Amino acid sequence: MTFCHQLKLEAPDGKMRETDCANTEGIFRIIQSIPSPKAEPFKRWLAKVGYERVQEIENPELATKRKKKRTIIISTRERISKELLERAKFVNLGKLRDFIAL
């Protein structure tokens, strides 16, 4: 059974070429079928996330908690990025160049 379909998409050379495409379910099935040790961490992560989503369907409060936690993480990341940019304005580039040249 194949999970890919051929669709004509524009290639870098501008020509329309048949390209293997798959929907989300098909991509997940393809990933599951990869017999490589390098794919195992991704497969484990995918199984974990899938399990968590099933748990959230059974208990919607879990989804609300995950959303709140994610919102906090994103706002913290944005705040830290802004702080780093502000601090970077005060870096003495001459001293930085000397340090890098060592």
C-alpha positions as CSV (number, residue, x, y, z in Angstrom):
1,M,0.0,0.0,0.0
2,T,1.3,3.4,-0.8
3,F,0.8,6.6,1.1
4,C,2.2,8.9,-1.6
5,H,0.4,10.4,-4.5
6,Q,2.0,12.1,-7.6
7,L,1.1,15.8,-7.9
8,K,2.4,18.2,-10.5
9,L,4.3,20.9,-8.6
10,E,6.6,23.6,-9.9
11,A,10.2,22.6,-9.8
12,P,13.1,25.1,-9.2
13,D,13.6,25.2,-13.0
14,G,10.0,26.5,-13.4
15,K,8.7,23.3,-15.0
16,M,5.8,21.3,-13.6
17,R,7.0,17.9,-12.5
18,E,5.3,15.0,-10.8
19,T,6.3,15.0,-7.2
20,D,5.6,12.4,-4.4
21,C,3.2,14.0,-1.9
22,A,1.4,12.7,1.2
23,N,-1.1,14.0,3.7
24,T,-0.3,14.2,7.4
25,E,-1.5,10.6,8.1
26,G,0.6,9.3,5.2
27,I,3.7,11.1,6.4
28,F,3.3,9.6,9.9
29,R,2.8,6.1,8.4
30,I,6.0,6.6,6.3
31,I,7.9,7.7,9.4
32,Q,6.7,4.6,11.3
33,S,7.9,2.3,8.5
34,I,11.5,3.7,8.5
35,P,13.8,0.9,9.9
36,S,16.6,3.1,10.9
37,P,18.0,3.7,14.4
38,K,18.2,7.4,13.6
39,A,14.4,7.5,13.1
40,E,13.8,6.0,16.6
41,P,14.0,9.2,18.7
42,F,11.5,10.9,16.3
43,K,9.2,7.8,16.4
44,R,9.2,7.8,20.2
45,W,8.5,11.5,20.3
46,L,5.6,11.0,17.8
47,A,4.2,8.2,19.9
48,K,4.4,10.3,23.1
49,V,2.7,13.3,21.5
50,G,0.0,11.1,20.0
51,Y,-0.6,9.5,23.4
52,E,-0.8,12.9,25.1
53,R,-3.4,14.1,22.5
54,V,-5.5,11.0,23.1
55,Q,-5.3,11.8,26.9
56,E,-6.4,15.4,26.1
57,I,-9.4,14.1,24.2
58,E,-10.5,12.0,27.1
59,N,-9.7,14.9,29.6
60,P,-10.0,18.4,28.0
61,E,-8.6,20.0,31.1
62,L,-5.2,18.6,30.2
63,A,-5.3,20.5,26.9
64,T,-6.0,23.7,28.7
65,K,-3.1,23.1,31.1
66,R,-0.8,22.4,28.1
67,K,-1.9,25.6,26.4
68,K,-1.3,27.7,29.5
69,K,2.2,26.2,30.0
70,R,3.1,26.7,26.3
71,T,1.9,30.4,26.5
72,I,4.2,30.9,29.5
73,I,7.1,29.4,27.7
74,I,6.6,31.5,24.6
75,S,6.2,34.7,26.5
76,T,9.3,33.9,28.6
77,R,11.3,33.2,25.4
78,E,10.2,36.5,23.8
79,R,11.1,38.4,27.0
80,I,14.5,36.9,27.2
81,S,15.1,37.6,23.5
82,K,14.2,41.2,24.0
83,E,16.5,41.5,27.0
84,L,19.4,40.0,25.0
85,L,18.9,42.4,22.2
86,E,18.8,45.3,24.6
87,R,22.1,44.1,26.2
88,A,23.7,43.6,22.8
89,K,23.3,47.4,22.1
90,F,25.7,48.1,24.9
91,V,28.5,45.7,23.9
92,N,31.7,47.5,23.0
93,L,32.4,46.1,19.5
94,G,36.0,47.1,19.6
95,K,36.7,45.0,22.7
96,L,34.6,42.2,21.2
97,R,36.8,42.2,18.0
98,D,39.9,42.1,20.2
99,F,38.6,39.2,22.1
100,I,37.7,37.2,18.9
101,A,41.1,37.9,17.4
102,L,42.9,36.2,20.4
